[in-house]
Amino acid sequence: MDTNDPEIFYQVPQIRYEFAEKKLKEATQNKEELHSIMRGYLSTLTTVYSYSRWKNDRVTCWIVSEIIKLCDIESESIAFYTDLFDCDPLIEGFQDDLVTGKKREINIKDSYIQWELRLADKYLQQTKALGATQAAYDALTAKLGIHALWPPTKVLPFDIKTVEKVVNLVNDSELLRFYSTALSLDAIDPAKACYYANLFIEKVKKILPEITPIEQELKKQAAYIT
């Protein structure tokens, strides 16, 4: 970790994975059970990534994202995580920054919002209306300051009642209509569902620059009262 040679640092994910894989294989001789344990390992790595991201730890996030690519499990599972982390601005260009020694200042909240918007566009390309709509919704609530980046227990529900309250905050009834229509069509007409999901995403992108986060507004009010 302390070496000045990036080429050596690049070996860290492989070394960490080989160590973990050996321990996981020692825990069972059953192939099916090993796959189950490996899925649990993937889940744990994702939690580590989320926590490390919240701490603005690009190094650990990059290592975790690279380890996941090495995991011996179904390609579909790996593709999901690869898509997920490849959209994250936090680790974008990390290897180039490592080679050049560049230290980049990244705003955790702003980059999280950008990450969710990228995911929304990605899911839309994959005809996943539900995932696309929820990602855009998470970007919106994060900008409002009512969606915590960590811990996960503070993430807002993605249900009609909560979404309706959020839409009232931004005073845009069209958002609720786009959300409801996209989700109601998701199982019966994916193409139409994606059409309305796209309307939801584009509306969110338009609203975001106009939002003053709630915590900022509360600070202003507190200062005024003082």
C-alpha positions in Angstrom: 0.0 0.0 0.0 2.9 2.3 0.7 4.8 1.6 -2.5 5.6 4.3 -5.0 5.1 1.7 -7.8 1.5 1.7 -9.1 2.1 -1.6 -10.9 2.6 -3.3 -7.6 -0.5 -1.7 -6.2 -2.5 -3.0 -9.1 -1.9 -6.5 -7.8 -3.7 -5.8 -4.5 -7.2 -6.9 -5.7 -5.9 -10.2 -7.1 -3.9 -11.0 -3.9 -6.9 -10.1 -1.6 -9.3 -12.2 -3.7 -7.0 -15.3 -3.8 -6.7 -15.1 -0.1 -10.4 -14.8 0.4 -11.2 -17.5 -2.2 -8.9 -20.0 -0.4 -10.6 -19.4 2.9 -14.1 -19.7 1.4 -13.2 -23.0 -0.3 -11.8 -24.3 2.9 -15.2 -23.6 4.6 -17.0 -26.1 2.4 -16.5 -29.0 0.0 -19.9 -28.5 -1.6 -20.0 -26.5 -4.9 -23.6 -25.3 -4.4 -22.8 -24.2 -0.9 -19.7 -22.4 -2.1 -21.7 -20.4 -4.6 -24.1 -19.4 -1.8 -21.1 -18.3 0.4 -19.7 -16.5 -2.6 -22.9 -14.6 -3.1 -22.8 -13.6 0.6 -19.2 -12.5 0.0 -20.4 -10.3 -2.9 -23.0 -8.8 -0.6 -20.5 -8.0 2.1 -18.1 -6.4 -0.5 -20.9 -4.2 -1.6 -21.5 -3.0 1.9 -17.8 -2.3 2.3 -18.0 -0.3 -0.9 -21.0 1.7 0.3 -19.3 2.5 3.6 -16.0 3.3 2.0 -17.7 5.6 -0.4 -19.4 7.5 2.4 -15.9 7.9 3.9 -14.6 9.2 0.6 -12.1 6.3 0.4 -11.4 5.9 -3.3 -8.7 3.4 -2.7 -10.9 0.9 -0.9 -13.7 1.4 -3.4 -11.5 0.7 -6.3 -10.0 -2.4 -4.7 -13.5 -3.7 -3.9 -14.8 -3.1 -7.4 -11.8 -4.9 -8.8 -12.1 -7.9 -6.4 -15.8 -8.3 -7.4 -14.7 -8.7 -11.1 -12.6 -11.7 -10.1 -15.2 -13.5 -8.1 -16.0 -17.1 -9.3 -19.8 -16.8 -9.7 -22.4 -16.5 -12.4 -21.4 -13.9 -15.1 -24.8 -12.2 -14.7 -24.1 -11.4 -11.1 -20.7 -9.9 -11.9 -22.2 -7.9 -14.8 -24.7 -6.3 -12.4 -21.9 -5.1 -10.0 -19.6 -4.1 -12.9 -22.4 -1.9 -14.4 -23.1 -0.5 -10.9 -19.5 0.5 -10.0 -18.5 1.5 -13.5 -21.1 4.3 -13.3 -19.6 5.7 -10.1 -17.7 9.0 -10.6 -15.8 8.4 -7.4 -13.5 5.7 -8.9 -13.6 7.1 -12.5 -10.1 7.6 -13.7 -8.7 6.2 -10.4 -5.9 4.2 -12.1 -4.7 7.3 -14.1 -4.7 9.4 -10.9 -2.7 6.7 -9.2 0.0 6.6 -11.9 0.3 10.4 -12.1 0.0 10.9 -8.3 -3.0 13.2 -8.8 -5.2 13.9 -5.8 -8.7 14.7 -6.8 -11.2 16.5 -4.6 -14.6 14.9 -5.0 -17.8 16.0 -3.4 -19.4 12.9 -2.0 -23.0 14.1 -2.3 -22.7 15.6 -5.7 -20.9 12.5 -7.1 -23.6 10.3 -5.5 -26.3 12.2 -7.3 -24.3 12.0 -10.6 -23.8 8.2 -10.0 -27.6 7.7 -9.5 -28.4 9.6 -12.7 -25.8 7.6 -14.7 -27.4 4.4 -13.3 -30.8 5.6 -14.3 -29.7 6.1 -17.9 -27.9 2.7 -17.8 -31.0 0.9 -16.6 -33.1 2.6 -19.1 -30.8 1.3 -21.9 -31.3 -2.2 -20.4 -35.1 -1.7 -20.5 -35.3 -1.7 -16.7 -38.0 0.9 -16.0 -38.2 0.2 -12.3 -34.5 0.4 -11.6 -34.2 3.5 -13.8 -37.0 5.3 -12.0 -35.7 4.4 -8.6 -32.2 5.6 -9.4 -33.5 9.0 -10.5 -35.7 9.1 -7.4 -32.7 8.4 -5.2 -30.8 11.3 -6.9 -33.7 13.6 -6.3 -34.1 12.8 -2.6 -30.3 13.0 -2.0 -30.3 16.5 -3.5 -33.3 17.4 -1.3 -31.2 16.2 1.7 -33.8 13.7 2.9 -32.0 10.6 1.6 -29.0 9.6 3.6 -25.9 8.3 1.8 -25.2 6.1 4.7 -26.3 4.1 6.6 -28.7 2.2 4.4 -31.4 2.2 7.1 -31.9 5.9 6.4 -32.7 5.4 2.7 -36.2 6.5 1.8 -38.8 3.9 0.8 -39.7 3.7 -2.9 -43.5 3.4 -2.4 -46.3 5.5 -3.7 -47.0 7.3 -0.4 -43.4 8.3 0.2 -42.9 9.3 -3.5 -46.1 11.5 -3.2 -44.7 13.3 -0.2 -41.4 13.9 -2.1 -43.2 15.2 -5.2 -45.1 17.6 -3.0 -41.8 19.0 -1.8 -40.7 20.0 -5.3 -44.3 20.9 -6.3 -44.4 19.0 -9.5 -47.4 16.7 -10.0 -46.1 15.4 -13.3 -43.4 13.5 -11.5 -46.0 11.4 -9.6 -47.8 10.7 -12.9 -44.7 9.6 -14.7 -43.7 7.4 -11.7 -47.1 5.7 -11.3 -47.4 5.1 -15.0 -43.9 3.6 -15.4 -44.4 1.2 -12.5 -47.9 0.1 -13.5 -46.7 -0.7 -17.1 -43.4 -2.3 -16.1 -44.7 -5.9 -16.0 -47.1 -5.6 -19.0 -45.4 -3.2 -21.5 -41.7 -2.7 -20.8 -41.3 -0.3 -23.8 -44.0 2.1 -22.6 -42.8 1.8 -19.1 -39.4 2.9 -20.2 -40.9 5.8 -22.1 -42.5 7.1 -18.9 -39.4 6.2 -16.8 -37.4 8.4 -19.2 -39.9 11.3 -18.7 -39.4 10.9 -15.0 -35.6 10.9 -15.3 -35.5 14.0 -17.6 -37.9 15.8 -15.3 -35.7 15.0 -12.3 -32.6 16.3 -14.2 -34.4 19.5 -14.9 -35.5 20.0 -11.3 -32.2 19.2 -9.6 -30.3 22.5 -10.3 -33.3 24.4 -8.9 -33.3 22.6 -5.5 -32.0 24.1 -2.3 -31.3 21.1 0.0 -33.5 21.1 3.1 -30.5 21.1 5.5 -29.2 24.3 3.9 -32.6 25.9 4.3 -32.7 24.9 8.0 -29.3 26.3 8.6 -30.4 29.6 7.0 -33.5 29.7 9.2 -31.5 28.9 12.3 -29.0 31.7 11.6 -31.9 34.1 11.0 -33.6 33.2 14.3 -30.2 33.5 16.1 
